[in-house]
Amino acid sequence: MKGSDNARGKSAKKRRESGPVRAYPSLPAGYDLCEILDITGDRKVFKRIVLCSALASAGMILLGALAGPSAASPFKDGFAKGFFAVLMTVVGTVVYIFAHEWVHGIFIRFFTGEHAEYGFIRDMGVAYAKSSWFFTRRAYIVIALAPVIVWGIILTLLMDDVPGEFFWCLYIIQIFNISGSAGDFYTVWRVTRMPKGVLIYDEGASMKFFAPVKFLQ
């Protein structure tokens, strides 16, 4: 355990020497807990996020119907081809869930030098990536929004290259990308309303916010 702490200390020191500090392996002196956000434990917050996700999905479906290509169904060339398209959409959506958290993990490692921890809450259908480090506001916002931006760009580019009858196969995954990031958007909104200098400790489905003591007095 001591060796692990030493390694984390060296990693943090190396990052301080290479630029502004974006994450700390332990809570710095002069900070105290100011708020806890539990997305799955707080039913009111969870319902609010689910509602925002549903509204985003409905809006994107309407947008796709109005502005998307008016192409024939993938079933026009036979049931087998249409079934394959549906199957790939389902598989792609499932893969996206893990790909989304993987991007969170990449940026967690970028700021900390350590691998993220991954998990899945089955009864809530919530996947997460977490870290035992304390992140600054800017670093946390980057980590939170990275997946929706990265996969949003990739999926948009792919949709430009697929035949029209397969547009909805990728667009459904894009809908999932935007609507499924409602929790990330909500968390970022909460972070931007925190006191200056706030540090965020992400436990996966819940976050603890620590602020300089001077802002809590």
Secondary structure, 3 states (H helix, E strand, C coil): CHHHHHHHHHHHHHHHHHCCCCEECCCCCCEEEEEEEECCCCHHHHHHHHHHHHHHHHHHHHHHHHHCCCCCCHHHHCHHHHHHHHHHHHHHHHHHHHHHHHHHHHHHHHHHCCCCEEEEECCCCEEEEECCCEEEHHHHHHHHHHHHHHHHHHHHHHHCCCCHHHHHHHHHHHHHHHHCCHHHHHHHHHHHCCCCCCEEEECCCEEEEEEEHHHHC
